[in-house]
Structure formats: C-alpha cells, structure tokens
Amino acid sequence: MTRVFRYLSHPQVCIDPDIPVPDWCLSEKGVQRTRAFSQSKLLKDSRSIYSSAERKALDTATILAAKCRLDVFVRESTHENDRSATGFLEPEEFETVANQFFATPNESVRGWERATDAQTRIVTEAMQVMKQAPDGDILMVGHGGVGTLLFCHLAGLEIDQKHDQPGGGGNVFAYDLEQDSILHAWRPMEALLDS
C-alpha cells in the first residue's frame, strides 16, 4: 500500500505592509479555496497534519484538520525562508529578490536566509516528520519557497526557480514514502478535488 507525504502551500493571503509577514492571515479567497480542498478524497487517508507556525499556514491546516478530525502539529522550523532583513517588499521588488534567492542559493540576497540553509532546515524537519508520523498519509502545510526547496531535494534536483509552485499558492506536491519518489510535482488544489 502506498503511503504518501503531501506538501501543501497556503493559498492567497491578506497582504498588509503594517503587519509582519508571518502574521498575515488567509484572504477570503484563500479560505474558500481551502474549504473546497477539504472535500478532496485524497485527504481521507491522511493520519497526521503538520504546519508551519506562520498564521497563513496554520489557518490553512486548521480548516483541513477540522474536516479530517485530526489535530494540527506545529513545526516551528518549517517557516518560510527568513526575509526579515527586508520586511515587506512591493510585489515587483519581491519577485526580483526572490529570483535572486533561487539563482544564487549559496548567497544571502539582501540579508535573506540563504536558499541552501532554508533547504537544510525544511528537509531536516520533513524527514523527522516522515519518520515520526503514524501510519497513513501525511500532510504538511507550509510555504511556496521552502516547499520548492523541499521538492528539489526529494526529486534529486538542483535548486532552481523553474521548479517553483504556480502563482497564487494553494498548490500540492506528493511524495511516495515507500518508493522514495515523487508522485507528482506542484498541482493546484483544485486539480486534486476528485482525486
């Protein structure tokens, strides 16, 4: 029987430059998408749900856990790449810096956590979860940046932004724990509703 680890990036958030990014909540659209995804058949085999402590991820995980009747286990070190050195950046500037983050993984871009360090952190956390979680499928809710770094590691790929999730967040990749292989790359939650 296949045992699956799924990584879900939180969907759309309420962007507020006056609130620290880790404290942003889901937007109404993000909430609606998550509620719709909670109906997905693929979640029925989930036996554990883990989440970043950032509010947007925890909001997402809480909605799904309620439907699955599971608790959410928070993993503090699964947060998004540390961007506190710059704080909020306007979207165009953010994209420029994010591009540099992936393109130069061994360098700190404008004080951001290096991609290699963020990858080591998220991989360590994910591997611990995979070993400690009860039998059954595992769902980890987090962020697009570190999620992509985790995907690259599990897929045996170099860090590269071409492996990043599609825009808007709310995307899932799946990893077969028994076969030690990627089942599928990032897919929008909506594409998995009938799975």
PyRosetta script that sets phi, psi and omega in degrees:
from pyrosetta import init, pose_from_sequence

init()
pose = pose_from_sequence("MTRVFRYLSHPQVCIDPDIPVPDWCLSEKGVQRTRAFSQSKLLKDSRSIYSSAERKALDTATILAAKCRLDVFVRESTHENDRSATGFLEPEEFETVANQFFATPNESVRGWERATDAQTRIVTEAMQVMKQAPDGDILMVGHGGVGTLLFCHLAGLEIDQKHDQPGGGGNVFAYDLEQDSILHAWRPMEALLDS")
pose.set_psi(1, 132.8)
pose.set_omega(1, -178.9)
pose.set_phi(2, -74.3)
pose.set_psi(2, 132.5)
pose.set_omega(2, 174.8)
pose.set_phi(3, -112.3)
pose.set_psi(3, 127.2)
pose.set_omega(3, -168.8)
pose.set_phi(4, -117.7)
pose.set_psi(4, 136.4)
pose.set_omega(4, 169.4)
pose.set_phi(5, -103.6)
pose.set_psi(5, 121.8)
pose.set_omega(5, 177.3)
pose.set_phi(6, -113.9)
pose.set_psi(6, 138.3)
pose.set_omega(6, 176.1)
pose.set_phi(7, -115.0)
pose.set_psi(7, 124.6)
pose.set_omega(7, -179.1)
pose.set_phi(8, -116.6)
pose.set_psi(8, 126.8)
pose.set_omega(8, 173.1)
pose.set_phi(9, -86.9)
pose.set_psi(9, 140.5)
pose.set_omega(9, 179.5)
pose.set_phi(10, -60.0)
pose.set_psi(10, 149.4)
pose.set_omega(10, 176.6)
pose.set_phi(11, -84.1)
pose.set_psi(11, -159.8)
pose.set_omega(11, -171.8)
pose.set_phi(12, -54.7)
pose.set_psi(12, 145.4)
pose.set_omega(12, -177.0)
pose.set_phi(13, -122.9)
pose.set_psi(13, 166.3)
pose.set_omega(13, 171.3)
pose.set_phi(14, -85.4)
pose.set_psi(14, 107.8)
pose.set_omega(14, -178.6)
pose.set_phi(15, -82.1)
pose.set_psi(15, 124.0)
pose.set_omega(15, -179.4)
pose.set_phi(16, -141.2)
pose.set_psi(16, 106.6)
pose.set_omega(16, -178.4)
pose.set_phi(17, -58.9)
pose.set_psi(17, -19.7)
pose.set_omega(17, -178.4)
pose.set_phi(18, -87.3)
pose.set_psi(18, -4.0)
pose.set_omega(18, 179.5)
pose.set_phi(19, -116.0)
pose.set_psi(19, 135.7)
pose.set_omega(19, 177.0)
pose.set_phi(20, -55.1)
pose.set_psi(20, 138.4)
pose.set_omega(20, -175.5)
pose.set_phi(21, -52.8)
pose.set_psi(21, -41.3)
pose.set_omega(21, 179.8)
pose.set_phi(22, -63.0)
pose.set_psi(22, -16.2)
pose.set_omega(22, -178.9)
pose.set_phi(23, -97.2)
pose.set_psi(23, 2.0)
pose.set_omega(23, 178.0)
pose.set_phi(24, -65.4)
pose.set_psi(24, 142.7)
pose.set_omega(24, 178.7)
pose.set_phi(25, -101.1)
pose.set_psi(25, 170.9)
pose.set_omega(25, 174.3)
pose.set_phi(26, -68.1)
pose.set_psi(26, 145.0)
pose.set_omega(26, 172.2)
pose.set_phi(27, -78.4)
pose.set_psi(27, 172.0)
pose.set_omega(27, 178.0)
pose.set_phi(28, -59.8)
pose.set_psi(28, -39.2)
pose.set_omega(28, 177.8)
pose.set_phi(29, -63.8)
pose.set_psi(29, -41.4)
pose.set_omega(29, 178.2)
pose.set_phi(30, -62.0)
pose.set_psi(30, -40.8)
pose.set_omega(30, 177.5)
pose.set_phi(31, -63.9)
pose.set_psi(31, -45.3)
pose.set_omega(31, -179.3)
pose.set_phi(32, -61.7)
pose.set_psi(32, -43.4)
pose.set_omega(32, 179.7)
pose.set_phi(33, -63.4)
pose.set_psi(33, -41.5)
pose.set_omega(33, -179.5)
pose.set_phi(34, -65.9)
pose.set_psi(34, -42.4)
pose.set_omega(34, 178.1)
pose.set_phi(35, -61.7)
pose.set_psi(35, -40.2)
pose.set_omega(35, 177.8)
pose.set_phi(36, -64.0)
pose.set_psi(36, -42.3)
pose.set_omega(36, -178.8)
pose.set_phi(37, -66.6)
pose.set_psi(37, -27.1)
pose.set_omega(37, -179.7)
pose.set_phi(38, -62.6)
pose.set_psi(38, -16.4)
pose.set_omega(38, 178.4)
pose.set_phi(39, -85.8)
pose.set_psi(39, -6.0)
pose.set_omega(39, -176.6)
pose.set_phi(40, -62.1)
pose.set_psi(40, 134.8)
pose.set_omega(40, 179.2)
pose.set_phi(41, -63.5)
pose.set_psi(41, -26.9)
pose.set_omega(41, -176.2)
pose.set_phi(42, -66.9)
pose.set_psi(42, -19.7)
pose.set_omega(42, 179.9)
pose.set_phi(43, -77.7)
pose.set_psi(43, -14.4)
pose.set_omega(43, -174.8)
pose.set_phi(44, -63.4)
pose.set_psi(44, -25.0)
pose.set_omega(44, 180.0)
pose.set_phi(45, -93.9)
pose.set_psi(45, 1.6)
pose.set_omega(45, 178.2)
pose.set_phi(46, -69.5)
pose.set_psi(46, 130.4)
pose.set_omega(46, 179.3)
pose.set_phi(47, -113.4)
pose.set_psi(47, -8.2)
pose.set_omega(47, 178.4)
pose.set_phi(48, -155.1)
pose.set_psi(48, 144.3)
pose.set_omega(48, 179.1)
pose.set_phi(49, -128.5)
pose.set_psi(49, 127.5)
pose.set_omega(49, 179.5)
pose.set_phi(50, -119.0)
pose.set_psi(50, 150.5)
pose.set_omega(50, -177.5)
pose.set_phi(51, -145.5)
pose.set_psi(51, 150.8)
pose.set_omega(51, 164.9)
pose.set_phi(52, -62.3)
pose.set_psi(52, 156.5)
pose.set_omega(52, 177.7)
pose.set_phi(53, -81.7)
pose.set_psi(53, -8.8)
pose.set_omega(53, 179.0)
pose.set_phi(54, -65.2)
pose.set_psi(54, 140.8)
pose.set_omega(54, -170.6)
pose.set_phi(55, -56.8)
pose.set_psi(55, -43.3)
pose.set_omega(55, -176.5)
pose.set_phi(56, -62.3)
pose.set_psi(56, -37.4)
pose.set_omega(56, 177.1)
pose.set_phi(57, -72.4)
pose.set_psi(57, -42.7)
pose.set_omega(57, -179.3)
pose.set_phi(58, -65.7)
pose.set_psi(58, -37.9)
pose.set_omega(58, 174.4)
pose.set_phi(59, -57.7)
pose.set_psi(59, -45.6)
pose.set_omega(59, -179.1)
pose.set_phi(60, -62.8)
pose.set_psi(60, -49.7)
pose.set_omega(60, -178.1)
pose.set_phi(61, -62.0)
pose.set_psi(61, -37.8)
pose.set_omega(61, -177.8)
pose.set_phi(62, -64.8)
pose.set_psi(62, -40.7)
pose.set_omega(62, 177.6)
pose.set_phi(63, -62.1)
pose.set_psi(63, -44.8)
pose.set_omega(63, -178.0)
pose.set_phi(64, -70.3)
pose.set_psi(64, -39.0)
pose.set_omega(64, -179.2)
pose.set_phi(65, -64.7)
pose.set_psi(65, -36.7)
pose.set_omega(65, 178.7)
pose.set_phi(66, -61.3)
pose.set_psi(66, -42.3)
pose.set_omega(66, 179.6)
pose.set_phi(67, -67.4)
pose.set_psi(67, -38.4)
pose.set_omega(67, -178.1)
pose.set_phi(68, -84.1)
pose.set_psi(68, -6.9)
pose.set_omega(68, -176.6)
pose.set_phi(69, 57.0)
pose.set_psi(69, 48.0)
pose.set_omega(69, 178.6)
pose.set_phi(70, -126.0)
pose.set_psi(70, 159.7)
pose.set_omega(70, 172.9)
pose.set_phi(71, -84.7)
pose.set_psi(71, 159.1)
pose.set_omega(71, 174.2)
pose.set_phi(72, -103.7)
pose.set_psi(72, 125.9)
pose.set_omega(72, 175.7)
pose.set_phi(73, -100.2)
pose.set_psi(73, 119.5)
pose.set_omega(73, -177.2)
pose.set_phi(74, -87.2)
pose.set_psi(74, 131.0)
pose.set_omega(74, 175.1)
pose.set_phi(75, -114.1)
pose.set_psi(75, 102.6)
pose.set_omega(75, -174.2)
pose.set_phi(76, -55.2)
pose.set_psi(76, -35.4)
pose.set_omega(76, -173.9)
pose.set_phi(77, -87.5)
pose.set_psi(77, 13.1)
pose.set_omega(77, 177.3)
pose.set_phi(78, -100.0)
pose.set_psi(78, 16.3)
pose.set_omega(78, 179.5)
pose.set_phi(79, -62.2)
pose.set_psi(79, 165.9)
pose.set_omega(79, 177.7)
pose.set_phi(80, -64.0)
pose.set_psi(80, 164.6)
pose.set_omega(80, 178.3)
pose.set_phi(81, -55.5)
pose.set_psi(81, 138.7)
pose.set_omega(81, -174.3)
pose.set_phi(82, -69.9)
pose.set_psi(82, 112.6)
pose.set_omega(82, -179.0)
pose.set_phi(83, -117.2)
pose.set_psi(83, 19.1)
pose.set_omega(83, -174.9)
pose.set_phi(84, -63.8)
pose.set_psi(84, -20.8)
pose.set_omega(84, 179.9)
pose.set_phi(85, -62.3)
pose.set_psi(85, -30.4)
pose.set_omega(85, 179.4)
pose.set_phi(86, -106.0)
pose.set_psi(86, -22.8)
pose.set_omega(86, -174.0)
pose.set_phi(87, 66.3)
pose.set_psi(87, -155.8)
pose.set_omega(87, -178.3)
pose.set_phi(88, -63.3)
pose.set_psi(88, 134.8)
pose.set_omega(88, 173.6)
pose.set_phi(89, -123.7)
pose.set_psi(89, 141.2)
pose.set_omega(89, 174.9)
pose.set_phi(90, -58.6)
pose.set_psi(90, 149.1)
pose.set_omega(90, -172.1)
pose.set_phi(91, -48.9)
pose.set_psi(91, -45.2)
pose.set_omega(91, -177.8)
pose.set_phi(92, -64.6)
pose.set_psi(92, -43.7)
pose.set_omega(92, 179.1)
pose.set_phi(93, -67.3)
pose.set_psi(93, -39.7)
pose.set_omega(93, 178.6)
pose.set_phi(94, -58.6)
pose.set_psi(94, -45.8)
pose.set_omega(94, -179.5)
pose.set_phi(95, -60.4)
pose.set_psi(95, -39.4)
pose.set_omega(95, 178.9)
pose.set_phi(96, -62.2)
pose.set_psi(96, -46.4)
pose.set_omega(96, -178.5)
pose.set_phi(97, -69.7)
pose.set_psi(97, -38.9)
pose.set_omega(97, 177.5)
pose.set_phi(98, -61.9)
pose.set_psi(98, -38.8)
pose.set_omega(98, 176.6)
pose.set_phi(99, -60.0)
pose.set_psi(99, -42.3)
pose.set_omega(99, 179.6)
pose.set_phi(100, -67.6)
pose.set_psi(100, -37.0)
pose.set_omega(100, 178.5)
pose.set_phi(101, -55.9)
pose.set_psi(101, -47.6)
pose.set_omega(101, 180.0)
pose.set_phi(102, -75.6)
pose.set_psi(102, -33.3)
pose.set_omega(102, -176.2)
pose.set_phi(103, -74.7)
pose.set_psi(103, -27.5)
pose.set_omega(103, -178.7)
pose.set_phi(104, -127.2)
pose.set_psi(104, 69.3)
pose.set_omega(104, -170.8)
pose.set_phi(105, -62.9)
pose.set_psi(105, -21.1)
pose.set_omega(105, -179.4)
pose.set_phi(106, -92.8)
pose.set_psi(106, 4.6)
pose.set_omega(106, -178.9)
pose.set_phi(107, -118.9)
pose.set_psi(107, 149.5)
pose.set_omega(107, 173.4)
pose.set_phi(108, -88.3)
pose.set_psi(108, 118.5)
pose.set_omega(108, -179.3)
pose.set_phi(109, -93.7)
pose.set_psi(109, 114.6)
pose.set_omega(109, 179.1)
pose.set_phi(110, 52.9)
pose.set_psi(110, 34.7)
pose.set_omega(110, 177.2)
pose.set_phi(111, 87.2)
pose.set_psi(111, -2.3)
pose.set_omega(111, 177.7)
pose.set_phi(112, -66.1)
pose.set_psi(112, 155.6)
pose.set_omega(112, 170.9)
pose.set_phi(113, -57.1)
pose.set_psi(113, 138.1)
pose.set_omega(113, 178.3)
pose.set_phi(114, -67.0)
pose.set_psi(114, 146.7)
pose.set_omega(114, -179.8)
pose.set_phi(115, -60.8)
pose.set_psi(115, -37.4)
pose.set_omega(115, 179.5)
pose.set_phi(116, -64.5)
pose.set_psi(116, -38.2)
pose.set_omega(116, 178.8)
pose.set_phi(117, -69.6)
pose.set_psi(117, -42.4)
pose.set_omega(117, 178.0)
pose.set_phi(118, -63.0)
pose.set_psi(118, -37.6)
pose.set_omega(118, 179.2)
pose.set_phi(119, -65.9)
pose.set_psi(119, -45.0)
pose.set_omega(119, 178.4)
pose.set_phi(120, -58.3)
pose.set_psi(120, -42.6)
pose.set_omega(120, -179.1)
pose.set_phi(121, -62.9)
pose.set_psi(121, -50.2)
pose.set_omega(121, -176.1)
pose.set_phi(122, -71.2)
pose.set_psi(122, -35.4)
pose.set_omega(122, 178.3)
pose.set_phi(123, -65.9)
pose.set_psi(123, -43.9)
pose.set_omega(123, 178.7)
pose.set_phi(124, -58.5)
pose.set_psi(124, -46.3)
pose.set_omega(124, 179.7)
pose.set_phi(125, -63.7)
pose.set_psi(125, -46.4)
pose.set_omega(125, -178.4)
pose.set_phi(126, -63.3)
pose.set_psi(126, -41.1)
pose.set_omega(126, 179.7)
pose.set_phi(127, -64.6)
pose.set_psi(127, -38.5)
pose.set_omega(127, 176.9)
pose.set_phi(128, -63.6)
pose.set_psi(128, -42.9)
pose.set_omega(128, 178.9)
pose.set_phi(129, -62.4)
pose.set_psi(129, -44.9)
pose.set_omega(129, -179.2)
pose.set_phi(130, -59.9)
pose.set_psi(130, -35.7)
pose.set_omega(130, -179.8)
pose.set_phi(131, -77.8)
pose.set_psi(131, -35.2)
pose.set_omega(131, -171.8)
pose.set_phi(132, -92.5)
pose.set_psi(132, -21.9)
pose.set_omega(132, -174.2)
pose.set_phi(133, -66.5)
pose.set_psi(133, 149.4)
pose.set_omega(133, 176.4)
pose.set_phi(134, -65.4)
pose.set_psi(134, 167.4)
pose.set_omega(134, 177.6)
pose.set_phi(135, -57.4)
pose.set_psi(135, 153.7)
pose.set_omega(135, -177.2)
pose.set_phi(136, 107.4)
pose.set_psi(136, 176.3)
pose.set_omega(136, -178.0)
pose.set_phi(137, -71.6)
pose.set_psi(137, 153.0)
pose.set_omega(137, -179.6)
pose.set_phi(138, -118.5)
pose.set_psi(138, 136.0)
pose.set_omega(138, 173.0)
pose.set_phi(139, -118.2)
pose.set_psi(139, 126.2)
pose.set_omega(139, 173.8)
pose.set_phi(140, -115.9)
pose.set_psi(140, 126.4)
pose.set_omega(140, -179.5)
pose.set_phi(141, -106.0)
pose.set_psi(141, 128.3)
pose.set_omega(141, -176.9)
pose.set_phi(142, -156.8)
pose.set_psi(142, -127.5)
pose.set_omega(142, -166.4)
pose.set_phi(143, -135.5)
pose.set_psi(143, 155.4)
pose.set_omega(143, -175.9)
pose.set_phi(144, -65.4)
pose.set_psi(144, -41.1)
pose.set_omega(144, -177.3)
pose.set_phi(145, -64.6)
pose.set_psi(145, -59.3)
pose.set_omega(145, -179.9)
pose.set_phi(146, -69.5)
pose.set_psi(146, -28.1)
pose.set_omega(146, 175.1)
pose.set_phi(147, -61.3)
pose.set_psi(147, -41.1)
pose.set_omega(147, 177.8)
pose.set_phi(148, -66.0)
pose.set_psi(148, -39.2)
pose.set_omega(148, 177.7)
pose.set_phi(149, -64.0)
pose.set_psi(149, -38.7)
pose.set_omega(149, 176.9)
pose.set_phi(150, -66.8)
pose.set_psi(150, -44.6)
pose.set_omega(150, 178.1)
pose.set_phi(151, -57.0)
pose.set_psi(151, -46.8)
pose.set_omega(151, -179.8)
pose.set_phi(152, -57.0)
pose.set_psi(152, -44.1)
pose.set_omega(152, 179.7)
pose.set_phi(153, -63.1)
pose.set_psi(153, -50.7)
pose.set_omega(153, -176.8)
pose.set_phi(154, -64.3)
pose.set_psi(154, -30.2)
pose.set_omega(154, -179.9)
pose.set_phi(155, -87.9)
pose.set_psi(155, -3.8)
pose.set_omega(155, -179.1)
pose.set_phi(156, 70.9)
pose.set_psi(156, 33.3)
pose.set_omega(156, -177.0)
pose.set_phi(157, -110.3)
pose.set_psi(157, 152.4)
pose.set_omega(157, 172.5)
pose.set_phi(158, -68.6)
pose.set_psi(158, 152.2)
pose.set_omega(158, 175.7)
pose.set_phi(159, -61.8)
pose.set_psi(159, 124.0)
pose.set_omega(159, -178.6)
pose.set_phi(160, -159.0)
pose.set_psi(160, 134.7)
pose.set_omega(160, -177.9)
pose.set_phi(161, -65.1)
pose.set_psi(161, -16.9)
pose.set_omega(161, 178.8)
pose.set_phi(162, -65.2)
pose.set_psi(162, -14.6)
pose.set_omega(162, 178.1)
pose.set_phi(163, -95.7)
pose.set_psi(163, 5.1)
pose.set_omega(163, -177.8)
pose.set_phi(164, -68.0)
pose.set_psi(164, 158.5)
pose.set_omega(164, 179.0)
pose.set_phi(165, -66.4)
pose.set_psi(165, 157.8)
pose.set_omega(165, 172.0)
pose.set_phi(166, -64.1)
pose.set_psi(166, 159.1)
pose.set_omega(166, -178.1)
pose.set_phi(167, -61.5)
pose.set_psi(167, 154.7)
pose.set_omega(167, 175.7)
pose.set_phi(168, 95.1)
pose.set_psi(168, -12.0)
pose.set_omega(168, -178.2)
pose.set_phi(169, 68.5)
pose.set_psi(169, -170.7)
pose.set_omega(169, -178.7)
pose.set_phi(170, 68.3)
pose.set_psi(170, 44.6)
pose.set_omega(170, -179.5)
pose.set_phi(171, -121.9)
pose.set_psi(171, 154.3)
pose.set_omega(171, -174.8)
pose.set_phi(172, -129.4)
pose.set_psi(172, 139.1)
pose.set_omega(172, 162.7)
pose.set_phi(173, -122.6)
pose.set_psi(173, 156.7)
pose.set_omega(173, -175.2)
pose.set_phi(174, -129.2)
pose.set_psi(174, 142.7)
pose.set_omega(174, -176.5)
pose.set_phi(175, -130.1)
pose.set_psi(175, 129.0)
pose.set_omega(175, 179.6)
pose.set_phi(176, -83.2)
pose.set_psi(176, 111.8)
pose.set_omega(176, -176.1)
pose.set_phi(177, -70.1)
pose.set_psi(177, -30.2)
pose.set_omega(177, -179.3)
pose.set_phi(178, -76.2)
pose.set_psi(178, -40.6)
pose.set_omega(178, -177.4)
pose.set_phi(179, -91.7)
pose.set_psi(179, -7.4)
pose.set_omega(179, -179.3)
pose.set_phi(180, 54.2)
pose.set_psi(180, 52.2)
pose.set_omega(180, -177.3)
pose.set_phi(181, -150.9)
pose.set_psi(181, 154.1)
pose.set_omega(181, 177.6)
pose.set_phi(182, -71.5)
pose.set_psi(182, 128.0)
pose.set_omega(182, 174.8)
pose.set_phi(183, -81.4)
pose.set_psi(183, -43.5)
pose.set_omega(183, 173.5)
pose.set_phi(184, -158.2)
pose.set_psi(184, 150.7)
pose.set_omega(184, 176.8)
pose.set_phi(185, -76.8)
pose.set_psi(185, -172.7)
pose.set_omega(185, -178.1)
pose.set_phi(186, -52.2)
pose.set_psi(186, 131.0)
pose.set_omega(186, 172.5)
pose.set_phi(187, -136.3)
pose.set_psi(187, 142.6)
pose.set_omega(187, 175.8)
pose.set_phi(188, -61.6)
pose.set_psi(188, 147.2)
pose.set_omega(188, 179.2)
pose.set_phi(189, -51.2)
pose.set_psi(189, -39.3)
pose.set_omega(189, -176.1)
pose.set_phi(190, -62.2)
pose.set_psi(190, -27.7)
pose.set_omega(190, -179.3)
pose.set_phi(191, -74.5)
pose.set_psi(191, -11.9)
pose.set_omega(191, -176.1)
pose.set_phi(192, -110.4)
pose.set_psi(192, 7.7)
pose.set_omega(192, -175.7)
pose.set_phi(193, -62.3)
pose.set_psi(193, -33.1)
pose.set_omega(193, -177.9)
pose.set_phi(194, -98.9)
pose.set_psi(194, 7.4)
pose.set_omega(194, -177.1)
pose.set_phi(195, -75.6)
pose.dump_pdb("model.pdb")
